[in-house]
């Protein structure tokens, strides 16, 4: 575990131990253990990974403070983020998702005007401007054997920024401030399990019944596999801030075999003249 009642879990301290000579593979494993505690790593891979959602209620609102707080969001916005590539402003009202982005560098005042009129503010890949977060993700990549990413979602009280949809990544919701009411739904059929691509916006009637419905509060964790439809609305009395840490993008057996088989063929064609000969007449047009 680590990070007792009312304390921030020591993610940065753990990551910094690598520079002091600690084994990066061991530290990466400890970081992931800290991310999902008190669930163990063995439990996670046995019972939840690519199988079903996981909710961890901690009763410790400071647990994920190392990742990003409101002060950090304000600092990033003040630095001048680029609309579309680093920043989105989105809204979901009356069953319709709208994106209200500008162009070029996002003026600080414009971003907060949109937020104050009900938009969710999404920061895309903030680790490119946050060395601490970049270091955490880099270490987690070593544990997962997969690229790791992050987006940040800031939503004003009693609002929703996105339509129901599924993603093409494994998602860990790290709630750092406020609360959100989440609804998570299982894939609707075999074709939508472990999808290669994210869905478009779904209608409320297309989701089925939630397999998990809960309030995710500061310090809590919510995990769901790719292909699980989800939507969330911030609590009535408070804004919501969370970091979504993700992995598993294009990291399936298919992706591995596609590269491995292609490389095997490339090696074979260099070494075996038979593969360099043409086929019999008409063979390739049959």
Residue pairs with C-beta under 8 A, 6 or more apart in sequence:
1 34
1 37
1 38
2 9
2 10
2 34
2 37
3 9
3 10
3 34
3 37
3 60
3 62
3 63
4 60
5 59
5 60
6 60
6 61
6 62
7 60
7 62
7 63
8 62
8 63
8 64
8 65
8 66
9 34
9 37
9 63
9 64
9 66
10 34
10 66
11 31
11 34
11 66
11 67
11 136
12 66
12 132
12 135
12 136
14 27
14 30
14 31
14 34
15 27
15 31
15 132
15 135
15 136
15 139
17 27
18 24
18 27
18 139
24 139
24 142
25 142
25 143
27 139
28 139
28 140
28 142
28 143
29 41
29 143
31 136
31 139
31 140
31 143
32 41
32 140
32 143
32 144
33 40
33 41
35 140
35 172
35 174
35 221
35 245
36 44
36 54
36 56
36 172
36 221
36 223
37 56
38 56
39 48
39 54
39 56
44 54
44 223
48 54
48 223
48 225
49 170
49 225
50 170
50 194
50 225
50 226
51 225
52 186
52 211
52 225
53 184
53 211
53 212
53 222
53 223
53 224
53 225
53 228
54 221
54 222
54 223
54 224
55 212
55 214
55 216
55 220
55 221
55 222
56 220
56 221
56 222
57 217
57 220
58 219
58 220
58 221
59 219
60 219
61 177
61 217
61 218
61 219
62 218
62 219
63 218
63 219
64 174
64 175
64 176
64 218
64 219
64 243
65 176
66 132
66 136
67 133
67 136
67 174
67 176
67 243
68 126
68 130
68 133
68 152
68 176
68 241
68 243
69 176
69 177
69 241
70 154
70 177
70 241
72 130
73 121
73 123
73 152
73 154
73 241
76 123
76 126
76 129
76 130
77 87
77 106
77 108
77 111
77 112
77 121
78 108
79 129
80 105
80 106
80 108
81 87
81 105
81 106
81 111
81 123
81 129
82 104
82 105
82 106
83 101
83 102
83 103
83 104
83 105
83 106
84 101
84 103
85 124
86 106
86 123
86 124
86 125
86 126
86 128
86 129
87 101
87 106
87 111
87 121
87 122
87 123
87 124
88 99
88 101
88 120
88 121
88 122
88 124
89 99
89 100
89 101
89 111
89 114
89 115
89 119
89 120
89 121
89 122
90 97
90 98
90 99
90 100
90 119
90 120
90 122
90 161
90 162
91 97
91 98
91 100
91 118
91 119
91 120
91 159
91 161
92 98
92 160
92 161
92 162
92 163
93 118
93 160
95 163
95 203
95 204
96 163
97 162
97 163
97 201
100 114
100 119
102 110
111 121
114 121
115 121
115 154
115 156
116 156
118 156
118 159
119 156
119 159
119 161
120 153
120 154
120 155
120 156
120 159
120 160
120 161
120 162
121 153
121 154
121 155
122 151
122 152
122 153
122 154
122 161
123 151
123 152
123 154
124 151
125 149
125 150
125 151
126 133
126 150
126 151
126 152
127 133
127 134
127 137
127 149
127 150
128 134
133 150
133 243
137 148
137 149
137 150
137 245
138 148
140 148
140 245
140 247
141 147
141 148
141 247
144 247
144 248
145 251
146 247
146 248
146 249
146 251
147 247
147 249
147 251
148 245
148 246
148 247
149 169
149 245
149 246
149 247
149 249
150 243
150 244
150 245
150 246
151 243
151 244
151 246
152 241
152 242
152 243
152 244
153 161
153 240
153 241
153 242
153 243
153 244
154 239
154 240
154 241
155 161
155 180
155 234
155 239
155 240
155 241
156 234
156 239
157 178
157 234
157 235
157 236
157 237
157 238
157 239
157 240
158 233
158 234
158 235
158 236
159 233
159 234
160 231
160 232
160 233
160 234
162 201
162 231
162 232
163 201
163 202
163 231
164 183
164 185
164 201
164 202
164 203
164 204
164 206
164 207
164 229
164 230
164 231
165 198
165 199
165 200
165 201
165 202
165 229
165 230
165 231
166 187
166 192
166 195
166 198
166 199
166 226
166 227
166 228
166 229
166 230
167 198
167 226
167 246
168 195
168 196
168 197
168 198
168 226
168 249
169 226
169 246
169 247
169 248
169 249
170 223
170 225
170 226
170 246
170 247
170 248
171 223
171 224
171 226
171 230
171 244
171 245
171 246
172 221
172 222
172 223
172 244
172 245
172 246
173 182
173 216
173 221
173 222
173 223
173 242
173 243
173 244
174 221
174 242
174 243
174 244
174 245
175 216
175 217
175 218
175 219
175 220
175 221
175 222
175 240
175 241
175 242
176 218
176 241
176 242
176 243
177 218
177 238
177 239
177 240
177 241
178 217
178 218
178 234
178 235
178 238
178 239
178 240
178 241
179 215
179 216
179 217
179 218
179 234
179 235
179 238
179 240
180 215
180 216
180 232
180 233
180 234
180 235
180 240
180 242
181 213
181 214
181 215
181 216
181 232
181 233
181 234
181 235
182 212
182 213
182 214
182 215
182 216
182 222
182 230
182 231
182 232
183 207
183 210
183 212
183 213
183 230
183 231
183 232
184 210
184 211
184 212
184 213
184 222
184 224
184 228
184 229
184 230
185 207
185 208
185 209
185 210
185 211
185 228
185 229
185 230
186 208
186 211
186 228
186 229
187 193
187 195
187 227
187 228
187 229
188 206
188 208
188 229
192 199
192 227
193 227
194 225
194 226
194 227
194 252
195 226
195 227
196 250
196 252
199 229
202 229
207 229
207 231
208 229
211 228
212 224
214 222
215 235
216 222
216 232
216 242
224 230
226 248
232 240
234 240
265 275
268 275
269 275
269 276
